[in-house]
Structures are given as C-alpha cells and as structure tokens.
C-alpha cells in the first residue's frame, strides 16, 4: 500500500518545525499566546520532530525504531491521523492485524476523506479473510467521488472472495462501464453465470465480447468451448459460421469445426475442415503437430493413412523448418517401422531445437539400434547430459557410447553417475548400467570391482545374457572359478545354440578346462554360425587345434586371424614359431 499522510499534517509539521528551529523569541510568543497555547505548540513541535524521525527509520525499514518514534509522537499529539496511520502500517506489515485495525479506524475517524486510510482498513480486513467487511469499507470510499471508481475491480474481487455473486456481477458490470468490454471481465462474469447454472447469461456475455472485438478468433473459440461443454454443438457451429461470414480467413475456427463435426460423427466433413486448416500458413506448427500426433494414436486404417499423407504434404510445404513438426513426422515414420526416415526427421528436429528431451532420447535410442557411429552418438549424448543432467538414461547412453569407443575412464564416470541418479528407481536401467560398468571396470583392469558388479546383476537377474557371457569369458581369461564359468556359458549355449559369440565363449571356457575335443566342437559351431568371424575366433580355433596336435591346421587359422581385430599379443609369435603361447 502507498504511504500517504494528510497534506494538512505535512504543512503543520513543517511550519511547526521551521518556527521552532528559527528560534522565535519566547518573549514574542509570550506576547501572542497564552501559557496553555504555548504548551500545546511545544508538544506539537516535538511530535512533528518525532514523526520525522519515525518516517526516516520507516524508509530505512527499521520498523521497531520507527514504531517507537511514532508511538512517542502520538503521546504528544493524539489528534493527528497520520501518526495512527503510520503505526497501523507497520503493524500490518508485521501481520499484527488485530492491533493495526483500531489504529487504522482512528486515522479514518480523524480524517474521514483520506482514501489511503480507508484502503489500509480494506487491506487489513482482506488479510483477516473478511471480504464482506473489506467490501463495505471500499464501497464507502467509492461513494466519496468519481475518481475512486478505479477500485471497482478490487470491490468485485472482494465480493467474489465472499461468494457474493450477485453483488460481484453488479460490480463487474460497473467495471465494464468504466473500462469497456474486455476479455478478463467477460470471462469472470461467464464463470459466475455458469456457477449459477445460467448458461444463457454466459452465452450473452460471450456474444457481447465477440461483437466488441470482431474478427478475434480466440473470443469466438471461448464461446464455442462453453457451448461445446454444455452439449450445444449446433449452436457452437452456428457461432463459428457467423464469424467466418465476415472474417473467413481464421484457421483456428476451421480446427474447431473439425472437432465439432468429428464429435457429431460427421467424419468426412470434419476431415475437410482439418485439411483446410492444415493448408493455412497461419495455423501454428504446435497445433498441427499436436493434432497430427493425436491422429496417429487412433486405430490404423487406410482412410487414416490417406489423411495423414495429405496432412504431411501440407506441413512439409509450410512448416518443414519447425522442430515440433519434424519430431511428429519422425514419430510417424517410427510407427511405420521406417527407422532410417524417423532418424532423419529426429535429427532435423534437433538441428532446430537441440534441447528437446523426448526427441533426444528417441534419436539416441534409434542411433544405437541402427548401429550408427559411436562418435556421432556421443555428440548427442553429451548434449543430452549437459541439457538434462538429472536424467539417468542420458548418462547411461553417454557411458555406453564412450565404452564402445574405448574411453573407459570417461565411460565409468558417466555410468556411475547414471546409477547414482537412478538410485534403483528404474530396475531395467540399473541392470544395463551395472553390466556396462562392469565391462568398463574390467577394461580399466579393476577386475575385482568388475566381478563384484557382475555379481550384483546376477543377483537381480541370474539369466542376464550379457553378464553371463562376459563374466564367463573374463573368468576363463583369469583361469579362475572355471567351474562357475562353465555353468554360465553352458546356460547360454543351451538357450541360444546358434549364437556364435556364446559358442565361442563356451569353447574357450572348455579350452581352459583342457576339454579340447569339446572345445573344438563348440568352436566349429561358432565359426559355422558367424558370417564374418573376427580375429579372436580364428585364433581360438587355432589354439584348440594346436592342443589337439593339429599344428599345421592351427597355423592355418592363426594366419587367418592375422590382421583382424581382437587378436592376442602372442599371435605373431605363434605364427613365427609354430607353437602356442599363453
């Protein structure tokens, strides 16, 4: 509330203060004033000085000291309204409303025409949740003059707060007379009419607003929504057509006609309006994308696909450079299992808006699924964790892309961050992140931590394929717990008898157990089912053949492994010396 005091009091305080400071001789005063008058003048002068001090501390927001000086001033001059007002103001700020109210009332009684004193009482009543009392005071203030009509909206709000809807309507109508027909007043009056089940009253208010602001589609839509919600579909359609007669270029109204006709079961007519709306450059891309997505959620039919094709043509023509449009087109391609096209749309969407969480997740997931370059994936995962640092999935993606690029330390940090944020909430994510983290630990030669991590996964899911395979293979490399490694790899080849990777792992576990014939059998199956064997598979087969005394055959497979990926550091030595090295 504005801090105001009476003009008369300011003049009185200033004049009194000047006279005192000027040091007018007591002799002169004694000639003009009686002793009683002199005493009163001295008190008033002292009160004015104390008031000035109080005002100074009030401006400095030192309220306790300010209140002290105002209270002291009151003890010397109890007839000045401004002092009561200031004390009430401080107490109101401190929320000591019961103490503030009598002081504010006293200020009004001493100066009944000061509007700020009355507004203080209104404020106190409002804070006390007494809207009726506040409204009564405000109404009396407004009765004092035309200039106070500016408070009509506050009066209406008080009536609304007190559930006095009839008086609120009167006040809002007065406000409309004062400010003109405006949306906020109309909307509030409509809410009141609807709460009183007076639909006609609400409709008339909407019609009045449309007439005052012709051509504004939002006002038409507001009335249409009221009619639609009250099952007045035909009347709603009529309102739209009336507006289109004068202003035919309103795509938002075409969208409303689409909804109304679709609700009425007139699908052909509804879709005609939808196409008309989508072909308009002024219909927002957000509305187009949202409607397009809603259609995709409907049952797939030939008619739906034909409609979507037509709509897609228009939005590509008019809104191709909009991120939400590209994302919606990506969703459609994804729904139709056209993953490369979906990825293209998603990436275009991200080029326009790189910080869209849903599109980032869809894009990164697709890139992993389509086995895209891990360096490109990492660019997106880095953006994702920068923009959404509390999203555990993005840290998992980031750690996985780094692991694939052999950035083991960075991968470990991202995967640990993913698990920290996830905190066990998403069990599937936890399993995947632990599995990848175990691999990162092993690559960093933190083998005991790797095995502990694998054990955590198997406690949750004893059949986790990734962990069973890697754990068994790494144990075989360490030549430890080989019986356990055998059980794990054996479980996999029984479930997936044609998986070359699992067959290779089982063969190598058997090799370490010196069961060379069995190892040869499984290794041959692995080579049979693998279309493009890597170096380690050829080298392993050569090692098995060597142990079976088939040195020349072993040398042949070692040479096949030469130059391929993932071979051991001993391969060259094996070929040179025609013997196995461990």
C-alpha positions as CSV (number, residue, x, y, z in Angstrom):
1,X,0.0,0.0,0.0
2,X,1.3,3.5,-0.8
3,X,2.5,5.5,2.2
4,X,0.4,8.7,2.3
5,X,-0.3,11.2,5.1
6,X,-2.6,14.2,5.1
7,X,-1.5,17.4,3.3
8,X,-2.7,19.4,6.3
9,X,-0.5,17.5,8.7
10,X,2.6,17.8,6.5
11,X,2.1,21.6,6.4
12,X,1.5,21.6,10.1
13,X,4.6,19.6,10.8
14,X,6.8,21.6,8.5
15,X,5.7,25.0,9.7
16,X,5.9,24.0,13.4
17,X,9.4,22.6,12.8
18,X,10.6,25.8,11.0
19,X,9.3,28.0,13.7
20,X,11.0,26.0,16.4
21,X,14.3,25.8,14.6
22,X,14.2,29.5,13.7
23,X,14.2,30.2,17.4
24,X,11.4,32.8,17.5
25,X,11.9,34.6,20.8
26,X,10.0,33.4,23.7
27,X,9.1,36.9,24.5
28,X,7.3,37.4,21.2
29,X,5.5,34.0,21.8
30,X,4.5,35.1,25.3
31,X,3.0,38.3,24.0
32,X,0.8,36.5,21.5
33,X,0.0,33.1,23.1
34,X,-1.4,32.0,26.4
35,X,0.6,29.5,28.5
36,X,-1.8,26.7,27.5
37,X,-1.4,27.6,23.9
38,X,2.4,27.7,24.2
39,X,2.4,24.3,25.9
40,X,0.2,22.8,23.1
41,X,2.5,24.4,20.4
42,X,5.6,22.9,22.1
43,X,4.0,19.4,22.1
44,X,3.0,19.7,18.5
45,X,6.6,20.8,17.6
46,X,8.0,17.8,19.5
47,X,5.5,15.5,17.9
48,X,6.5,16.7,14.5
49,X,10.2,16.1,15.1
50,X,9.4,12.6,16.4
51,X,7.2,11.9,13.4
52,X,10.1,13.0,11.0
53,X,12.4,10.6,12.8
54,X,9.9,7.8,12.6
55,X,9.4,8.4,8.9
56,X,13.2,8.3,8.4
57,X,13.5,4.9,10.1
58,X,10.5,3.6,8.3
59,X,12.2,4.4,5.0
60,X,15.2,2.5,6.2
61,X,13.0,-0.4,7.0
62,X,14.0,-0.3,10.7
63,X,10.4,-0.9,11.8
64,X,10.9,-1.3,15.5
65,X,12.7,2.1,15.8
66,X,10.2,3.7,13.5
67,X,7.3,2.5,15.6
68,X,9.0,3.7,18.8
69,X,9.1,7.3,17.4
70,X,5.6,7.2,16.0
71,X,4.3,6.0,19.4
72,X,6.2,8.7,21.1
73,X,4.9,11.3,18.7
74,X,1.3,10.1,19.5
75,X,1.9,10.7,23.2
76,X,2.5,14.4,22.4
77,X,-0.2,14.8,19.8
78,X,-3.1,12.3,19.9
79,X,-5.2,14.2,17.4
80,X,-3.1,13.6,14.3
81,X,-4.5,10.9,11.9
82,X,-1.2,10.4,10.1
83,X,0.5,9.0,13.2
84,X,-2.2,6.4,13.7
85,X,-1.9,5.5,10.0
86,X,1.9,5.0,10.2
87,X,1.6,2.8,13.3
88,X,-1.1,0.8,11.6
89,X,1.0,0.4,8.5
90,X,4.0,-1.0,10.5
91,X,1.7,-3.4,12.4
92,X,0.1,-4.6,9.2
93,X,3.5,-5.3,7.7
94,X,4.2,-7.3,10.8
95,X,0.9,-9.2,10.4
96,X,-0.3,-7.9,13.8
97,X,-3.7,-7.2,12.2
98,X,-5.8,-7.1,15.4
99,X,-3.5,-4.3,16.7
100,X,-3.4,-2.5,13.4
101,X,-7.2,-2.3,12.8
102,X,-8.2,0.1,15.7
103,X,-5.3,2.4,14.8
104,X,-6.4,2.5,11.1
105,X,-10.0,3.1,12.2
106,X,-8.9,6.0,14.4
107,X,-7.0,7.5,11.5
108,X,-10.2,7.4,9.4
109,X,-12.3,8.9,12.2
110,X,-9.9,11.8,12.4
111,X,-9.6,12.3,8.6
112,X,-12.6,10.5,7.0
113,X,-11.9,11.8,3.5
114,X,-8.3,10.4,3.2
115,X,-8.7,7.4,0.9
116,X,-5.4,5.8,1.8
117,X,-6.6,5.4,5.4
118,X,-9.7,3.6,4.2
119,X,-7.6,1.5,1.9
120,X,-5.5,0.5,4.9
121,X,-8.6,-0.9,6.6
122,X,-9.5,-2.7,3.4
123,X,-6.1,-4.3,3.3
124,X,-6.4,-5.4,7.0
125,X,-9.8,-6.9,6.5
126,X,-8.6,-8.7,3.4
127,X,-5.7,-10.2,5.3
128,X,-8.0,-11.3,8.0
129,X,-10.1,-13.1,5.4
130,X,-13.1,-10.8,6.0
131,X,-14.0,-9.9,2.4
132,X,-17.5,-8.6,3.3
133,X,-16.2,-6.1,5.8
134,X,-13.5,-5.0,3.3
135,X,-16.0,-4.6,0.6
136,X,-18.2,-2.4,2.8
137,X,-15.3,0.0,3.5
138,X,-14.3,0.0,-0.2
139,X,-17.8,0.8,-1.2
140,X,-18.0,3.7,1.1
141,X,-14.7,5.0,-0.3
142,X,-16.0,4.8,-3.9
143,X,-19.1,6.7,-2.8
144,X,-16.9,9.7,-2.0
145,X,-16.1,10.6,-5.6
146,X,-15.9,9.6,-9.2
147,X,-12.1,9.4,-9.0
148,X,-12.4,6.4,-6.7
149,X,-14.2,4.3,-9.3
150,X,-10.8,2.9,-10.2
151,X,-11.2,0.5,-7.3
152,X,-14.3,-1.2,-8.8
153,X,-12.3,-4.3,-9.8
154,X,-10.9,-4.7,-6.2
155,X,-14.5,-4.4,-5.0
156,X,-15.6,-7.2,-7.4
157,X,-12.8,-9.4,-6.2
158,X,-13.9,-8.9,-2.6
159,X,-17.5,-9.9,-3.4
160,X,-16.2,-13.0,-5.3
161,X,-14.0,-13.9,-2.3
162,X,-17.1,-13.7,-0.1
163,X,-19.1,-15.8,-2.6
164,X,-21.5,-12.9,-3.0
165,X,-22.0,-13.5,-6.7
166,X,-24.9,-11.1,-7.2
167,X,-23.0,-8.1,-5.9
168,X,-19.9,-9.3,-7.8
169,X,-21.9,-9.2,-11.1
170,X,-23.1,-5.7,-10.3
171,X,-19.5,-4.6,-9.6
172,X,-18.2,-6.3,-12.8
173,X,-20.9,-4.6,-14.8
174,X,-19.9,-1.2,-13.3
175,X,-16.3,-2.1,-14.1
176,X,-17.3,-2.8,-17.7
177,X,-19.0,0.6,-17.8
178,X,-15.7,2.1,-16.6
179,X,-13.2,0.1,-18.6
180,X,-15.3,-1.1,-21.6
181,X,-15.9,-4.7,-22.7
182,X,-12.7,-6.6,-22.1
183,X,-11.9,-10.3,-22.0
184,X,-11.0,-10.6,-18.3
185,X,-14.2,-9.1,-17.2
186,X,-16.3,-11.1,-19.6
187,X,-14.6,-14.4,-18.5
188,X,-15.2,-13.6,-14.9
189,X,-18.8,-12.8,-15.5
190,X,-19.2,-16.0,-17.5
191,X,-17.8,-18.1,-14.6
192,X,-20.3,-16.5,-12.3
193,X,-23.2,-17.2,-14.7
194,X,-22.1,-20.8,-15.2
195,X,-21.8,-21.3,-11.4
196,X,-25.4,-20.1,-11.1
197,X,-26.4,-22.5,-14.0
198,X,-27.3,-19.6,-16.1
199,X,-25.9,-20.7,-19.5
200,X,-27.8,-18.0,-21.4
201,X,-26.2,-15.3,-19.3
202,X,-22.8,-16.7,-20.0
203,X,-23.5,-17.0,-23.8
204,X,-24.8,-13.4,-24.0
205,X,-21.5,-12.2,-22.4
206,X,-19.5,-14.1,-24.9
207,X,-21.6,-12.7,-27.8
208,X,-21.1,-9.2,-26.4
209,X,-17.3,-9.7,-26.3
210,X,-17.3,-11.0,-29.9
211,X,-19.3,-8.0,-31.1
212,X,-17.0,-5.6,-29.3
213,X,-13.9,-7.3,-30.8
214,X,-15.0,-8.7,-34.2
215,X,-12.5,-10.9,-36.0
216,X,-10.8,-12.2,-32.9
217,X,-10.9,-16.0,-33.2
218,X,-9.9,-16.5,-29.6
219,X,-13.1,-14.9,-28.3
220,X,-15.2,-17.0,-30.7
221,X,-13.4,-20.1,-29.5
222,X,-14.0,-19.2,-25.9
223,X,-17.8,-19.1,-26.5
224,X,-17.6,-22.2,-28.6
225,X,-15.9,-24.1,-25.7
226,X,-18.7,-23.1,-23.4
227,X,-21.3,-24.2,-25.8
228,X,-19.5,-27.5,-26.6
229,X,-19.1,-28.3,-22.9
230,X,-22.8,-27.8,-22.5
231,X,-23.8,-30.0,-25.5
232,X,-24.8,-27.1,-27.6
233,X,-22.9,-28.4,-30.7
234,X,-25.2,-27.0,-33.3
235,X,-25.2,-23.6,-31.7
236,X,-21.4,-23.7,-31.5
237,X,-21.1,-24.4,-35.2
238,X,-23.5,-21.5,-35.9
239,X,-21.4,-19.1,-33.9
240,X,-18.3,-20.1,-35.9
241,X,-20.0,-19.8,-39.3
242,X,-21.3,-16.3,-38.3
243,X,-17.8,-15.2,-37.6
244,X,-16.5,-16.8,-40.8
245,X,-19.0,-14.8,-42.9
246,X,-17.3,-11.6,-42.1
247,X,-13.8,-12.9,-41.4
248,X,-13.3,-16.1,-43.5
249,X,-9.6,-16.4,-43.0
250,X,-9.4,-17.9,-39.5
251,X,-7.7,-21.4,-39.5
252,X,-8.3,-21.8,-35.7
253,X,-12.0,-21.8,-36.4
254,X,-11.6,-24.5,-39.1
255,X,-9.9,-26.6,-36.4
256,X,-12.9,-26.0,-34.1
257,X,-15.3,-27.1,-36.9
258,X,-13.1,-30.2,-37.4
259,X,-13.6,-31.1,-33.7
260,X,-17.3,-30.3,-33.6
261,X,-18.1,-32.3,-36.7
262,X,-15.9,-35.2,-35.6
263,X,-17.7,-35.3,-32.3
264,X,-21.0,-35.4,-34.1
265,X,-19.8,-38.4,-36.2
266,X,-19.6,-36.4,-39.5
267,X,-16.0,-37.6,-40.2
268,X,-15.9,-36.6,-43.9
269,X,-16.9,-33.1,-43.2
270,X,-14.6,-32.9,-40.2
271,X,-11.6,-34.0,-42.2
272,X,-12.4,-31.4,-44.9
273,X,-12.1,-28.7,-42.3
274,X,-8.9,-30.3,-40.9
275,X,-7.2,-30.3,-44.3
276,X,-8.4,-26.7,-44.8
277,X,-6.8,-25.7,-41.5
278,X,-3.5,-27.5,-42.2
279,X,-3.2,-25.9,-45.6
280,X,-3.3,-22.5,-44.0
281,X,0.2,-20.9,-43.3
282,X,-1.1,-19.0,-40.2
283,X,-2.2,-22.1,-38.2
284,X,0.6,-22.7,-35.6
285,X,3.0,-25.5,-36.1
286,X,2.3,-26.6,-32.5
287,X,-1.4,-27.1,-33.2
288,X,-0.6,-29.0,-36.4
289,X,2.0,-31.2,-34.7
290,X,-0.3,-32.0,-31.7
291,X,-3.3,-32.8,-34.0
292,X,-1.1,-34.9,-36.3
293,X,0.1,-36.9,-33.3
294,X,-3.4,-37.4,-31.9
295,X,-4.5,-38.8,-35.3
296,X,-1.6,-41.3,-35.2
297,X,-2.9,-42.7,-31.9
298,X,-6.2,-43.6,-33.5
299,X,-6.7,-47.1,-34.9
300,X,-4.7,-47.5,-38.1
301,X,-6.9,-47.7,-41.2
302,X,-6.4,-46.9,-44.9
303,X,-8.5,-43.8,-44.5
304,X,-6.4,-42.6,-41.6
305,X,-3.2,-43.2,-43.5
306,X,-4.5,-41.3,-46.6
307,X,-5.5,-38.4,-44.4
308,X,-2.1,-38.3,-42.7
309,X,-0.4,-38.4,-46.1
310,X,-2.3,-35.4,-47.2
311,X,-1.6,-33.5,-44.0
312,X,2.1,-34.4,-44.1
313,X,2.3,-32.9,-47.6
314,X,1.0,-29.5,-46.3
315,X,3.1,-29.4,-43.2
316,X,6.2,-30.2,-45.1
317,X,5.4,-27.5,-47.5
318,X,4.5,-24.9,-44.9
319,X,6.3,-25.9,-41.6
320,X,9.3,-28.0,-42.6
321,X,11.6,-25.8,-40.6
322,X,9.8,-26.3,-37.3
323,X,11.2,-28.7,-34.7
324,X,7.9,-30.0,-33.4
325,X,6.8,-30.8,-37.0
326,X,9.9,-32.7,-37.7
327,X,9.5,-34.6,-34.4
328,X,5.9,-35.5,-35.3
329,X,7.0,-36.8,-38.7
330,X,9.7,-38.8,-37.1
331,X,7.1,-40.4,-34.8
332,X,5.0,-41.4,-37.8
333,X,8.0,-42.9,-39.6
334,X,8.9,-44.8,-36.4
335,X,5.4,-46.0,-36.0
336,X,5.6,-47.4,-39.6
337,X,8.9,-49.1,-38.8
338,X,10.8,-46.8,-41.2
339,X,13.6,-46.2,-38.8
340,X,16.1,-44.5,-41.1
341,X,13.4,-41.9,-42.1
342,X,12.4,-41.5,-38.5
343,X,16.0,-40.9,-37.6
344,X,16.4,-38.3,-40.4
345,X,13.3,-36.4,-39.1
346,X,14.5,-36.5,-35.5
347,X,18.0,-35.3,-36.3
348,X,16.4,-32.4,-38.3
349,X,14.2,-31.6,-35.3
350,X,17.3,-31.5,-33.1
351,X,19.1,-29.2,-35.5
352,X,16.3,-26.7,-35.0
353,X,15.8,-27.4,-31.2
354,X,18.8,-29.3,-29.7
355,X,17.4,-29.3,-26.2
356,X,14.2,-31.3,-26.7
357,X,14.4,-34.2,-24.1
358,X,12.0,-36.6,-25.8
359,X,13.5,-36.1,-29.3
360,X,17.0,-36.5,-27.9
361,X,16.0,-39.8,-26.3
362,X,14.3,-41.1,-29.4
363,X,17.2,-40.1,-31.6
364,X,19.9,-41.6,-29.4
365,X,18.0,-44.9,-29.0
366,X,17.5,-45.2,-32.7
367,X,21.1,-44.5,-33.4
368,X,22.2,-47.3,-31.1
369,X,19.6,-49.6,-32.6
370,X,20.8,-48.8,-36.2
371,X,24.4,-49.2,-35.1
372,X,25.4,-45.7,-36.1
373,X,28.9,-44.3,-35.5
374,X,29.5,-44.1,-31.7
375,X,31.4,-40.8,-32.1
376,X,28.2,-39.2,-33.6
377,X,26.1,-40.8,-30.8
378,X,28.4,-39.3,-28.2
379,X,27.9,-35.8,-29.6
380,X,24.2,-36.2,-28.9
381,X,24.7,-37.9,-25.5
382,X,27.0,-35.1,-24.4
383,X,24.3,-32.5,-25.4
384,X,21.8,-34.6,-23.5
385,X,23.7,-34.7,-20.2
386,X,24.5,-31.0,-20.5
387,X,20.9,-30.1,-21.0
388,X,19.4,-32.6,-18.7
389,X,22.0,-33.5,-16.0
390,X,19.4,-35.2,-13.8
391,X,18.3,-37.7,-16.4
392,X,19.9,-41.0,-15.6
393,X,19.0,-42.5,-19.0
394,X,21.2,-39.9,-20.8
395,X,24.2,-40.6,-18.5
396,X,23.7,-44.3,-19.4
397,X,23.7,-43.6,-23.1
398,X,26.7,-41.4,-22.7
399,X,28.6,-44.0,-20.8
400,X,27.7,-46.7,-23.3
401,X,28.8,-44.6,-26.3
402,X,32.1,-43.9,-24.6
403,X,32.6,-47.5,-23.7
404,X,32.2,-48.5,-27.3
405,X,35.0,-46.0,-28.2
406,X,37.2,-47.5,-25.5
407,X,37.1,-44.2,-23.5
408,X,36.9,-46.4,-20.4
409,X,37.6,-43.8,-17.6
410,X,35.0,-41.4,-19.0
411,X,32.6,-44.3,-19.6
412,X,33.0,-45.3,-15.9
413,X,32.2,-41.8,-14.7
414,X,29.1,-41.5,-16.8
415,X,27.8,-44.9,-15.8
416,X,28.4,-44.3,-12.1
417,X,26.5,-41.0,-12.5
418,X,23.6,-42.8,-14.1
419,X,23.4,-45.3,-11.3
420,X,23.7,-42.5,-8.7
421,X,20.8,-40.5,-10.2
422,X,18.7,-43.6,-10.9
423,X,19.1,-44.8,-7.3
424,X,17.3,-48.1,-8.0
425,X,14.1,-46.5,-9.4
426,X,14.4,-48.0,-12.9
427,X,15.4,-51.6,-12.4
428,X,16.0,-52.3,-16.1
429,X,18.2,-49.3,-16.4
430,X,20.1,-50.3,-13.3
431,X,20.8,-53.8,-14.7
432,X,22.0,-52.4,-18.1
433,X,24.2,-49.7,-16.4
434,X,25.8,-52.2,-14.0
435,X,26.5,-54.5,-16.9
436,X,28.3,-51.8,-18.9
437,X,30.0,-50.5,-15.8
438,X,31.4,-54.0,-15.1
439,X,32.9,-54.0,-18.6
440,X,34.4,-50.6,-18.0
441,X,36.0,-51.7,-14.7
442,X,37.4,-54.8,-16.4
443,X,38.9,-52.7,-19.3
444,X,40.5,-50.5,-16.7
445,X,42.0,-53.6,-15.1
446,X,39.8,-53.1,-12.0
447,X,38.9,-56.8,-12.2
448,X,37.7,-57.3,-8.6
449,X,35.3,-54.4,-9.0
450,X,34.2,-55.7,-12.3
451,X,33.3,-59.1,-10.9
452,X,31.6,-57.6,-7.9
453,X,29.4,-55.6,-10.3
454,X,28.6,-58.6,-12.4
455,X,27.6,-60.4,-9.2
456,X,25.2,-57.6,-8.4
457,X,23.5,-58.0,-11.8
458,X,23.2,-61.8,-11.5
459,X,21.7,-61.4,-8.0
460,X,18.9,-59.4,-9.6
461,X,18.6,-61.4,-12.9
462,X,20.5,-64.7,-12.9
463,X,19.8,-65.1,-16.7
464,X,21.3,-61.8,-17.9
465,X,22.8,-62.9,-21.2
466,X,25.4,-60.1,-21.4
467,X,26.7,-60.7,-17.9
468,X,26.8,-64.5,-18.2
469,X,28.8,-64.3,-21.4
470,X,31.3,-61.6,-20.3
471,X,31.7,-62.9,-16.8
472,X,32.3,-66.5,-18.0
473,X,34.8,-65.2,-20.7
474,X,36.7,-63.0,-18.3
475,X,36.9,-65.7,-15.7
476,X,38.4,-68.0,-18.3
477,X,41.0,-65.4,-19.2
478,X,41.9,-65.3,-15.5
479,X,41.8,-69.1,-15.3
480,X,39.8,-68.8,-12.1
481,X,36.4,-70.2,-11.0
482,X,36.3,-72.2,-14.2
483,X,33.5,-74.5,-13.0
484,X,31.3,-71.4,-12.4
485,X,32.4,-70.0,-15.8
486,X,31.4,-73.3,-17.4
487,X,27.9,-73.3,-15.8
488,X,27.3,-69.7,-17.0
489,X,28.5,-70.3,-20.6
490,X,26.7,-73.6,-20.7
491,X,23.4,-72.0,-19.7
492,X,23.8,-69.6,-22.6
493,X,24.6,-72.2,-25.4
494,X,21.6,-74.3,-24.3
495,X,19.3,-71.3,-24.6
496,X,21.0,-69.9,-27.8
497,X,22.5,-72.8,-29.6
498,X,23.2,-70.8,-32.8
499,X,24.7,-67.7,-31.2
500,X,28.3,-67.6,-32.4
501,X,29.5,-65.3,-29.6
502,X,28.1,-67.5,-26.8
503,X,29.5,-70.6,-28.6
504,X,33.0,-69.0,-28.8
505,X,32.9,-68.2,-25.1
506,X,31.8,-71.7,-24.1
507,X,34.5,-73.2,-26.3
508,X,37.2,-71.0,-24.6
509,X,36.0,-72.0,-21.1
510,X,36.3,-75.7,-22.1
511,X,39.7,-75.0,-23.6
512,X,40.9,-73.6,-20.2
513,X,39.4,-76.7,-18.6
514,X,41.6,-78.7,-21.1
515,X,38.5,-80.3,-22.6
516,X,39.9,-79.8,-26.1
517,X,37.6,-82.1,-28.1
518,X,34.5,-80.5,-26.6
519,X,36.1,-77.1,-27.2
520,X,36.7,-77.9,-30.8
521,X,33.1,-79.0,-31.3
522,X,31.7,-75.7,-30.0
523,X,34.3,-73.6,-31.8
524,X,33.4,-75.2,-35.1
525,X,29.7,-74.3,-34.4
526,X,30.7,-70.7,-33.6
527,X,32.5,-70.4,-37.0
528,X,29.6,-72.0,-38.8
529,X,27.0,-69.5,-37.4
530,X,29.2,-66.4,-37.6
531,X,29.1,-64.8,-41.1
532,X,32.2,-62.7,-40.5
533,X,34.4,-64.2,-37.8
534,X,36.7,-61.8,-36.1
535,X,40.4,-62.4,-35.4
536,X,39.9,-63.9,-31.9
537,X,37.6,-66.6,-33.1
538,X,40.1,-67.8,-35.7
539,X,42.9,-67.6,-33.2
540,X,40.9,-69.5,-30.6
541,X,40.2,-72.3,-33.1
542,X,43.9,-72.4,-34.0
543,X,44.8,-72.7,-30.3
544,X,42.4,-75.6,-29.8
545,X,43.7,-77.4,-32.9
546,X,47.3,-76.9,-31.6
547,X,46.3,-78.6,-28.3
548,X,44.9,-81.5,-30.2
549,X,48.2,-81.9,-32.1
550,X,47.0,-80.5,-35.4
551,X,49.8,-78.0,-35.7
552,X,49.6,-77.2,-39.4
553,X,45.8,-76.7,-39.2
554,X,46.4,-74.5,-36.2
555,X,49.0,-72.4,-38.1
556,X,46.4,-72.0,-41.0
557,X,43.8,-70.5,-38.6
558,X,46.4,-68.3,-36.9
559,X,47.3,-66.9,-40.2
560,X,43.6,-66.2,-41.0
561,X,43.4,-64.3,-37.7
562,X,46.4,-62.2,-38.7
563,X,45.4,-58.6,-39.4
564,X,41.9,-58.9,-38.0
565,X,40.6,-57.3,-34.8
566,X,40.8,-58.6,-31.2
567,X,43.7,-61.0,-31.6
568,X,46.1,-61.6,-28.7
569,X,49.5,-60.1,-28.4
570,X,51.1,-63.6,-29.0
571,X,49.6,-64.1,-32.4
572,X,52.7,-63.1,-34.4
573,X,54.9,-65.2,-32.1
574,X,52.6,-68.2,-32.6
575,X,52.8,-67.9,-36.4
576,X,56.6,-67.4,-36.4
577,X,57.4,-70.3,-34.0
578,X,54.5,-72.6,-34.9
579,X,53.6,-73.1,-31.3
580,X,51.0,-71.9,-28.7
581,X,51.8,-69.2,-26.3
582,X,49.6,-68.3,-23.3
